[in-house]
Amino acid sequence: MTPNLIRETVRQRLEHLRARIKQACARAGRPSDAVRLVGVTKTVDTNVAALLPELGVEDLGESRPQELWRKRDAMRAPVRWHLVGHLQTNKVARTLPVHLIHSVDSTRLLDFVDREVASRGGSQDILLQVNASREPNKHGFAPKDLVEIVARSADLSAVRVVGLMTMAALGARPDECRQTFAVLSRLQRELSGSLPAPHSFERLSMGMSDDFEIAIEQGATDIRIGSTLFANLLP
Ligand SMILES: *Cc1c(COP(=O)(O)O)cnc(C)c1O
């Protein structure tokens, strides 16, 4: 595809995606600005990723820290960067600060990020990643451990917990996705108010290309969309 054709394709896909988000919000009785679109750019190069801020999407997500660094350095438009994938402690320093880390999946990482941010001054918003589909070997806290994790988060000095994130199991059927997302919104209700401000459980990051409409129905505030925008944009 020529750059112009790629641009036009992404523009049309985004328009269609926004319409689907709006319809899903309407069906759920939620205002359409209740859901934030995070464009996941991991499969495309910076030039293509840069189309999103031009088209009005200023929240971009990457799953690999190195790729986030690379695009962040290369991109000129103002972007709010979201890290949506696993973060190793040895990559924390170079990744900070970002708009939101969706994927804090261990107390070790939580404490590490907190110390790093505290040593620089400032603060960092994070989500606690939950293995709500209960798959073995999947990143994220077990739902049953969350109350305890949250209790110890009250001591954080620089990290601000602002919500929860989850992923449905790969290839899950709609009813399974719904169950997984319902676990996250139930945890949100149970945990809300359990941490002092400025912490909150306002945000629920859930829903990807194949299941975002179900996630919106279940209360998602952040949907992370990649392939719906960027699949098959071959040169
Ligand atoms: C790749 C990725 C997405 C986007 O997935 P699509 O199915 O391509 O929309 C969302 N969240 C995470 C954590 C990802 O790694």
The ligand as an ORCA input file, in Angstrom:
! r2SCAN-3c Opt
* xyz 0 1
  C      -1.552     -6.553     21.252
  C      -2.254     -6.160     22.470
  C      -3.494     -5.522     22.391
  C      -4.211     -5.254     21.080
  O      -4.729     -6.450     20.592
  P      -5.608     -6.539     19.256
  O      -6.310     -7.838     19.374
  O      -4.635     -6.492     18.132
  O      -6.541     -5.388     19.257
  C      -4.093     -5.149     23.588
  N      -3.520     -5.383     24.791
  C      -2.324     -5.990     24.892
  C      -1.746     -6.221     26.243
  C      -1.660     -6.406     23.738
  O      -0.478     -7.029     23.859
*
